[in-house]
Every structure is written in structure tokens, then in C-alpha cells.
């Protein structure tokens, strides 16, 4: 059993790595598109802030994923493995196609799909699932509103300044906004994998002491080895980057200037930091994509390539059912093979 659990933990960290690989675009697309940083420097910048999010923050999102979505009575190593494999498969398929899906919702869809096959509708904690589902719609809208509001405020503040001086100032400020966004990305997304590993360890009585800092399964302080390994994995994925997705967000949606990148990243980063405080596993992809669209609409509606937005939205809509179906099918196969 210990070997099996260690294998699943390794797969969870692979998922975390694929999260960073796909979501590299969220952290660096704007700063690369505006040419404030070269692609390689941008991924180093983003990966660094992904990792340092491990320090100084509570693990509210990890607690939501680990305790709040699926009835602990049905959680097992088989279920966690199935959820991870379903989420990884869907994430890699979309990364290969250059679609910036929500890796978070792929994981949640995988959990839900495997749990439904395992224990039926009673296996899910529907209240919390409903909150997550609501933010599939709300997070891009919040990002769009904040990106647009930031852009309007910035244009008013800088209305009497020369364009060249504004551009120079925001090339510096965008470094700070990219750091803020990367910090929020590491904080929210790495904690989802922490929650998965926590749920896995708690489901095995002999390994429950591995899950928390003091060895008490009721403690809310996750073990440091879980926190650091998850942040290291997502940072490595960000460093290696997902360049097709970077191109989609940073160039195909709308042409960006440093002021645009600053407004989008600040709006997205502040939103994610706030929601992380309340333990909501929000989609960083949805938030920053909405913010980029919001910035583009302020300039003019025709500046936004809405056809790209439709492609992205279609991938979002498919993520929960697709990852859930994959995970449910994998769980069915695993349970039958091991029962035989």
C-alpha cells in the first residue's frame, strides 16, 4: 500500500507540473506579449513567485479540495488516482491544442466523476461543488470587470502624459503586476494539489500522520513536505512553459501594450488572492483571460478577437464533463481490474 500511495503522490506532482505547464501562459503571456521581458526571463520570474507563495499564507484552498468537495467516506487511493489521471489527460490534450483551459476545474471534474462512479450522487458535497461551479461563470466576469476598471482608471490618470513616458513607466510597473499574478497563481493552484495529496493520505489510516505538520490528522496545518513539493512542481512546469498557450493569450486575443498588461495582471492577481483567502479554488486561467478581454474592450470592442474567445469558452465548458468522464471511466476500469 505504501508503494502504491507514493506512486499516486508522484502522479499528483506530475499533475501539478502539467498545471504549471499549461498555466505558464497565465503568468507570463502579457509580460511577453508587451516585450517587457524575454520569454526565458519571464518564465524564471514567474516560476520564482510561484514557488515563494509557499511561505506566509494559509492553506484554505487545500482544505477545500481535501475535505470539502467529496465525502471522505468514499475517498480512496483508487479514486484519487482516477481523478488525477482524468485531469492530466484532459490538461495535456488541451495544452497540445494551445487552449488555456482551467486545470483546476479539470481536477475538480476528475474528483467529481470518479466519486459519482464510486458512490453515486451522495458522494459529492453539493454546496461546495455549487460554489466552484458558480465561479466558472463568475471568475472570468470578475476578471473582465476589474481589467476594464483598471484600464479606465489608468487612462484617466495618465490622460495628460505623453504616450512614450506612460509606456516607459508601465514597463517597470508590469514587472510588479506579473509578480503579483504569479504569486496568486502559485498560491491558489499549488494548493489544489496539496489538497489532493492530503485527501489521499487521510484515506489510508496507517499514513494519516504523513499529512500534517504535527502528525495529528485533525490538524489544519499541512506537512511542509507537501507544501514545498507542490510549489516546486508547479514552478518547474511554469519554468518549462506552454508556448502554444502563451501565444493564444498573449497575442491572439488582443494586441497588448505594457499598460494593458499591467491592468490585466493586477486585476487578475488581486481577484485570485482575495478568493484564495476564502478557500475558493478559482480558475486562474478564467480570471486572467477575462481580464485581458476586459482591457481589450476598453480600447474598442473590435480590438478583441472574439472568435478566439469562443474557442476558449468551449474548452472551458467541456472541461468538467470531459475530465469527469475520463476519471469515471478510469475508476471503473481500475476497480474492476483490482477486484479481479
Backbone torsions as a table, in degrees:
resi	resn	phi	psi	omega
1	UNK	NA	-40.5	-178.8
2	UNK	-61.4	-43.7	179.3
3	UNK	-61.8	-41.6	179.3
4	UNK	-62.2	-45.1	-179.9
5	UNK	-64.8	-41.3	178.4
6	UNK	-62.3	-39.2	177.1
7	UNK	-61.4	-42.8	179.9
8	UNK	-66.4	-38.1	176.5
9	UNK	-61.3	-41.2	177.9
10	UNK	-61.9	-39.5	178.5
11	UNK	-67.9	-36.5	177.0
12	UNK	-61.6	-40.2	178.6
13	UNK	-70.4	-31.6	172.9
14	UNK	-63.8	-40.8	175.3
15	UNK	-60.4	-44.3	179.1
16	UNK	-60.7	-39.6	176.5
17	UNK	-62.3	-44.9	179.9
18	UNK	-66.4	-29.6	174.5
19	UNK	-61.4	-49.2	177.4
20	UNK	-63.1	-36.3	-179.6
21	UNK	-62.8	-47.7	179.8
22	UNK	-74.1	-42.0	-174.3
23	UNK	-84.5	2.9	171.8
24	UNK	-54.0	-35.5	179.9
25	UNK	-59.9	-39.9	-178.9
26	UNK	-59.1	-39.1	-174.0
27	UNK	-82.5	-31.6	-168.7
28	UNK	-124.7	-6.5	-174.8
29	UNK	-57.9	-44.7	-176.3
30	UNK	-71.0	-40.7	-176.9
31	UNK	-70.8	-26.4	174.9
32	UNK	-79.4	-43.4	-177.9
33	UNK	-62.5	-33.2	179.0
34	UNK	-86.3	-2.4	177.7
35	UNK	63.0	28.0	172.7
36	UNK	-71.7	-37.1	175.7
37	UNK	-132.3	151.6	172.2
38	UNK	-70.1	158.3	-179.9
39	UNK	-53.4	-44.3	-177.5
40	UNK	-67.5	-43.2	177.5
41	UNK	-65.6	-34.6	-179.7
42	UNK	-64.8	-42.6	-179.2
43	UNK	-70.0	-32.8	175.1
44	UNK	-64.3	-44.1	178.8
45	UNK	-59.7	-47.9	-178.1
46	UNK	-67.9	-42.7	-179.1
47	UNK	-62.5	-38.7	178.7
48	UNK	-60.1	-47.0	-178.1
49	UNK	-75.3	-27.2	170.3
50	UNK	-57.9	-42.2	-174.6
51	UNK	-75.5	-43.1	-175.4
52	UNK	-71.4	-8.9	173.0
53	UNK	-65.0	-10.4	176.5
54	UNK	-67.4	-18.6	-171.7
55	UNK	-111.5	133.4	170.9
56	UNK	87.6	10.0	-179.5
57	UNK	-128.4	150.5	174.4
58	UNK	-75.9	158.4	-176.6
59	UNK	-102.1	51.7	-176.7
60	UNK	-65.7	-40.9	-179.3
61	UNK	-65.6	-40.3	177.5
62	UNK	-60.4	-39.0	178.7
63	UNK	-65.8	-38.4	178.3
64	UNK	-63.2	-47.7	-178.7
65	UNK	-68.4	-39.9	-175.7
66	UNK	-76.3	-29.8	-174.5
67	UNK	-122.9	-21.9	-163.2
68	UNK	-103.7	-5.7	-174.3
69	UNK	-105.9	-35.7	-176.3
70	UNK	-125.7	139.6	176.9
71	UNK	-56.3	121.1	-178.0
72	UNK	-56.3	-22.9	-178.6
73	UNK	-67.1	-24.7	-178.6
74	UNK	-99.8	-8.0	-178.7
75	UNK	-71.2	133.6	179.0
76	UNK	-149.5	165.3	175.9
77	UNK	-56.9	-37.4	178.8
78	UNK	-61.8	-42.6	-178.7
79	UNK	-65.0	-45.3	-179.9
80	UNK	-63.6	-42.2	178.4
81	UNK	-61.3	-44.0	-179.5
82	UNK	-63.9	-43.0	179.1
83	UNK	-60.6	-43.6	-179.0
84	UNK	-66.0	-44.2	-178.4
85	UNK	-65.7	-39.0	177.1
86	UNK	-64.1	-44.1	-179.5
87	UNK	-67.1	-42.4	-179.5
88	UNK	-63.4	-44.0	-178.6
89	UNK	-60.1	-47.4	-179.5
90	UNK	-66.4	-40.9	-179.4
91	UNK	-62.3	-45.6	-178.3
92	UNK	-67.8	-36.7	176.7
93	UNK	-61.8	-43.5	-178.5
94	UNK	-73.0	-35.3	176.3
95	UNK	-63.0	-41.2	178.6
96	UNK	-62.0	-33.2	178.9
97	UNK	-86.6	-2.2	179.4
98	UNK	75.9	23.7	-178.7
99	UNK	-100.2	122.1	-179.1
100	UNK	-81.0	74.7	179.7
101	UNK	-74.1	173.1	171.5
102	UNK	-87.7	108.1	175.7
103	UNK	-64.3	-33.3	178.1
104	UNK	-58.8	-47.2	-178.0
105	UNK	-74.3	-24.0	172.0
106	UNK	-63.2	-42.3	179.0
107	UNK	-66.5	-45.0	-179.3
108	UNK	-66.6	-39.3	174.7
109	UNK	-62.1	-40.6	177.1
110	UNK	-62.3	-43.9	177.0
111	UNK	-59.7	-48.4	-177.1
112	UNK	-64.1	-43.6	-178.8
113	UNK	-63.3	-45.5	178.6
114	UNK	-65.4	-39.5	-179.9
115	UNK	-66.1	-38.4	179.1
116	UNK	-63.9	-41.8	178.2
117	UNK	-67.4	-35.5	-177.7
118	UNK	-74.9	-48.7	-171.3
119	UNK	-129.1	9.0	-179.6
120	UNK	75.3	-170.1	-175.5
121	UNK	-64.2	-26.1	179.4
122	UNK	-70.6	-9.4	-178.5
123	UNK	-78.7	-15.3	-176.8
124	UNK	-100.3	145.1	173.4
125	UNK	-92.0	94.6	-165.5
126	UNK	-67.2	-30.5	179.4
127	UNK	-60.2	-47.8	180.0
128	UNK	-72.5	-37.3	175.1
129	UNK	-58.8	-38.3	178.7
130	UNK	-63.7	-39.0	177.9
131	UNK	-63.0	-45.9	179.1
132	UNK	-61.2	-43.9	179.9
133	UNK	-62.4	-39.1	179.7
134	UNK	-61.4	-37.4	-177.8
135	UNK	-79.0	-7.5	168.5
136	UNK	-62.3	-38.2	178.0
137	UNK	-85.3	-42.5	-171.9
138	UNK	-73.2	-37.0	-173.1
139	UNK	-63.1	-43.8	176.5
140	UNK	-68.0	-30.5	178.5
141	UNK	-70.1	-40.2	176.3
142	UNK	-64.5	-43.9	177.8
143	UNK	-60.6	-43.1	179.5
144	UNK	-62.3	-45.4	-178.0
145	UNK	-64.5	-44.0	-178.7
146	UNK	-70.2	-38.8	176.8
147	UNK	-61.3	-44.1	179.1
148	UNK	-66.1	-42.3	-179.7
149	UNK	-64.0	-43.0	177.1
150	UNK	-59.9	-42.0	-177.6
151	UNK	-66.0	-43.6	179.5
152	UNK	-62.9	-44.4	-179.7
153	UNK	-64.4	-40.8	-178.8
154	UNK	-66.6	-42.6	178.6
155	UNK	-61.9	-37.2	179.4
156	UNK	-69.5	-44.3	-179.1
157	UNK	-62.7	-37.5	-174.6
158	UNK	-98.8	15.4	-172.3
159	UNK	-62.2	-25.1	-176.4
160	UNK	-103.9	6.0	-178.5
161	UNK	-98.3	152.2	179.3
162	UNK	-67.4	139.0	-178.3
163	UNK	-53.5	-38.2	-177.8
164	UNK	-65.8	-40.7	179.9
165	UNK	-69.0	-36.2	177.1
166	UNK	-63.8	-44.3	-179.7
167	UNK	-61.4	-42.9	179.7
168	UNK	-63.7	-40.8	-179.8
169	UNK	-65.3	-42.9	-175.8
170	UNK	-78.3	-16.7	171.7
171	UNK	-65.8	-33.3	175.9
172	UNK	-78.3	-45.5	-178.2
173	UNK	-63.5	-28.0	-179.0
174	UNK	-68.5	-24.2	173.5
175	UNK	-62.1	-41.7	179.2
176	UNK	-68.4	-41.3	-178.7
177	UNK	-68.4	-36.8	176.9
178	UNK	-65.5	-38.4	177.4
179	UNK	-64.4	-42.8	178.7
180	UNK	-61.6	-44.1	-179.3
181	UNK	-66.5	-42.4	179.9
182	UNK	-63.9	-37.4	176.6
183	UNK	-62.1	-46.0	-179.0
184	UNK	-66.4	-35.8	178.2
185	UNK	-63.1	-48.2	178.3
186	UNK	-62.5	-39.9	-178.1
187	UNK	-63.3	-48.6	-174.7
188	UNK	-79.6	-47.0	-171.6
189	UNK	-78.1	-38.4	178.3
190	UNK	-64.0	-31.7	-178.1
191	UNK	-68.9	-22.4	177.3
192	UNK	-66.2	-40.7	176.8
193	UNK	-70.4	-36.3	174.2
194	UNK	-55.8	-44.9	-179.5
195	UNK	-62.6	-38.0	178.6
196	UNK	-64.3	-46.0	-179.9
197	UNK	-65.0	-40.1	177.4
198	UNK	-60.1	-48.9	-179.8
199	UNK	-60.7	-40.0	178.1
200	UNK	-59.4	-49.2	-176.6
201	UNK	-68.4	-38.0	179.3
202	UNK	-66.9	-25.7	-179.0
203	UNK	-74.8	-11.9	179.7
204	UNK	-114.2	104.3	-173.5
205	UNK	-50.8	-39.2	-176.5
206	UNK	-72.5	-13.5	-177.4
207	UNK	-113.5	6.9	-176.3
208	UNK	-61.8	-30.6	-179.2
209	UNK	-67.9	-18.2	178.2
210	UNK	-73.0	-18.7	-167.6
211	UNK	-81.4	-25.8	-172.6
212	UNK	-123.5	163.0	-175.7
213	UNK	-62.6	-38.9	-176.6
214	UNK	-103.8	6.0	178.9
215	UNK	81.5	-0.2	179.4
216	UNK	-92.7	117.2	-176.2
217	UNK	-61.9	-20.0	179.2
218	UNK	-85.1	-9.5	-179.3
219	UNK	-67.9	149.4	178.1
220	UNK	-99.6	3.5	178.7
221	UNK	-96.3	105.8	-178.8
222	UNK	-65.2	152.8	177.7
223	UNK	-63.0	142.3	-177.0
224	UNK	-64.6	-29.7	-180.0
225	UNK	-65.6	-31.9	176.8
226	UNK	-69.1	-47.1	-177.2
227	UNK	-60.7	-50.4	-174.7
228	UNK	-69.8	-39.3	-178.9
229	UNK	-67.3	-37.1	179.3
230	UNK	-68.6	-41.6	178.3
231	UNK	-68.1	-35.7	178.3
232	UNK	-66.0	-39.8	-178.5
233	UNK	-66.9	-43.5	-179.0
234	UNK	-70.1	-34.1	177.7
235	UNK	-66.6	-39.6	178.1
236	UNK	-64.7	-41.5	177.4
237	UNK	-62.0	-41.2	177.3
238	UNK	-63.5	-40.4	-179.1
239	UNK	-61.8	-42.2	-179.5
240	UNK	-74.6	-29.3	169.1
241	UNK	74.9	159.1	175.6
242	UNK	-123.2	89.0	-165.2
243	UNK	-69.6	-29.0	175.7
244	UNK	-63.6	-41.1	-179.1
245	UNK	-69.7	-37.5	176.1
246	UNK	-57.1	-43.7	-179.5
247	UNK	-63.7	-40.6	-179.1
248	UNK	-61.6	-49.5	-175.9
249	UNK	-78.9	-37.7	-171.5
250	UNK	-87.8	-13.5	-174.0
251	UNK	-135.9	-38.3	-173.7
252	UNK	-80.2	-31.0	-178.2
253	UNK	-68.5	-53.0	177.7
254	UNK	-163.5	152.8	177.0
255	UNK	-73.9	131.6	-173.5
256	UNK	-113.7	143.1	170.2
257	UNK	-109.4	167.1	179.8
258	UNK	-54.1	-39.8	179.4
259	UNK	-64.7	-37.0	177.9
260	UNK	-64.8	-45.9	179.4
261	UNK	-60.8	-41.8	178.6
262	UNK	-60.6	-46.6	-177.6
263	UNK	-65.2	-41.1	-179.3
264	UNK	-68.3	-47.7	-177.6
265	UNK	-65.7	-39.8	179.8
266	UNK	-65.5	-46.0	178.7
267	UNK	-61.2	-45.7	180.0
268	UNK	-66.4	-44.7	-177.5
269	UNK	-64.1	-44.3	179.9
270	UNK	-63.9	-40.8	178.5
271	UNK	-60.0	-47.3	-176.4
272	UNK	-68.4	-39.8	177.3
273	UNK	-60.9	-42.9	-179.6
274	UNK	-65.2	-45.5	-178.6
275	UNK	-69.4	-32.1	176.3
276	UNK	-62.1	-36.3	178.5
277	UNK	-59.7	-32.1	-179.5
278	UNK	-93.5	7.5	175.6
279	UNK	75.0	22.4	-179.1
280	UNK	-93.7	118.3	179.9
281	UNK	-77.4	74.4	-175.6
282	UNK	-75.0	156.2	176.8
283	UNK	-82.7	114.9	175.8
284	UNK	-65.4	-33.7	178.7
285	UNK	-63.8	-48.5	-179.7
286	UNK	-59.3	-42.2	-174.4
287	UNK	-66.3	-49.7	-176.7
288	UNK	-71.2	-33.1	177.6
289	UNK	-65.3	-43.2	176.3
290	UNK	-60.8	-40.3	-179.9
291	UNK	-64.3	-40.0	178.6
292	UNK	-64.2	-42.2	176.9
293	UNK	-63.7	-39.1	179.3
294	UNK	-61.3	-43.5	177.5
295	UNK	-62.5	-42.2	-179.3
296	UNK	-64.8	-37.2	-177.9
297	UNK	-69.3	-29.1	177.7
298	UNK	-65.0	-39.7	179.3
299	UNK	-64.8	-51.3	170.4
300	UNK	177.3	146.8	-175.2
301	UNK	-58.0	-35.5	-177.7
302	UNK	-74.6	-9.1	177.0
303	UNK	-72.9	-17.3	-178.2
304	UNK	-96.7	133.0	177.5
305	UNK	-87.1	89.9	-172.3
306	UNK	-66.2	-25.0	177.5
307	UNK	-61.7	-38.2	175.9
308	UNK	-63.7	-39.0	179.2
309	UNK	-61.0	-38.6	178.5
310	UNK	-64.3	-40.7	178.1
311	UNK	-62.0	-44.2	-179.9
312	UNK	-63.9	-45.1	-178.8
313	UNK	-62.6	-36.1	178.3
314	UNK	-64.1	-40.6	177.2
315	UNK	-64.8	-38.8	176.8
316	UNK	-60.9	-48.0	-176.1
317	UNK	-62.3	-33.0	-178.2
318	UNK	-80.8	-18.3	-169.1
319	UNK	-61.1	-52.8	-178.1
320	UNK	-60.0	-53.2	-179.7
321	UNK	-66.9	-35.9	-178.5
322	UNK	-68.3	-50.1	178.7
323	UNK	-64.2	-38.0	178.3
324	UNK	-64.0	-42.4	179.1
325	UNK	-65.6	-42.6	178.0
326	UNK	-60.8	-47.8	-177.9
327	UNK	-65.9	-41.1	178.4
328	UNK	-61.8	-42.9	177.6
329	UNK	-64.1	-41.7	178.7
330	UNK	-63.3	-42.5	178.8
331	UNK	-61.4	-42.6	179.6
332	UNK	-59.9	-44.3	-179.9
333	UNK	-65.6	-47.3	-178.2
334	UNK	-60.5	-46.0	-178.1
335	UNK	-63.8	-36.7	179.3
336	UNK	-72.0	-43.5	-177.4
337	UNK	-64.6	-46.3	-178.4
338	UNK	-70.9	-29.0	176.8
339	UNK	-69.4	-32.4	179.5
340	UNK	-72.3	NA	NA
